[in-house]
Amino acid sequence: MSKKILTGKVIKDKNDKTIIVLVKRKYSHPFFGKVVTTSKKYHAHDSDNKFKIGDDVKIIESKPFSKMKKWEVVIN
């Protein structure tokens, strides 16, 4: 099974080696047919502390780094 890759925007970078990424998704509501936008925050591992607030990043599933941190930033 392949690992998921998500694209989002950095909204917090205060913690050491950790960023919080906001990922927005759009989908069609099954009954009403309207387009609905949902968002979710992911804690991602940033080993070099090089990403700042407002950066667009890609994150990939990885081994758990901590209780909340199960994603890692993809180096482009």
N, C-alpha and C positions, 0 to 999 in steps of 0.2 A: 504494500500500500504506500502510495507516495505521500509526501509531507505537504500540508497546506501552506500556501503562500498568500499573505494578505497585504494590501496596500493601505496606508493611512498617514495621518499627520501627527507629529510629536506635539503633545500638549503639556508635558511635564518632563523636566530633566534634572530635578534637584538631587535625587539619590545618586550615590556613587555606582557607576556601571549599570544603571537602570534608567530606562525611559518608559514613559507611558504613552501609548499610541492609540488614537481614536480612529476606529475603522467604521465607515458608514457604508450601509448596504441598501440597495433599492430592490423592491420586489413587488409584484402585483398581488393585491389582496385576493385570496381565493374566492370570496363571495361577492364583495363589492366591486372588484375589478380595478380599483384605484391603485395608483402607485404609492407605496408606503416606504418611508425612509426610517431605518433603524440604525442605531449606533451602539458600539460597544468599546470598552477600554481594555487594552491588553498591556501587561507589564512585559517588557522585552529587555534582553541582555545586550548591553552596549559596552563591550570590554574596553574601548579606547576613549569613551566619553566624548565622542566627536560630533554627535548629533544634538542640535539645539532646538528650542521651541519654534514651531512653524515649519520644520523640515518635512518633506514628503519621504517616507521610508517604506521599504518592503520588509516584512517579518516572516519568518519560517518557523514551523514547529520544531522543537528540539527536546532534548532531555531536560527534566526539571532542574533549574538552577536553585530554586527555593520554593516555598509554599505557593507563591503567586506567580512566579516567573517561569513560564514554560515555552517562551518564544525567544528567538534570537534575531537580531538585525542582519539582513543580507548585505554583504559588502559588495558594492558594485564596482 
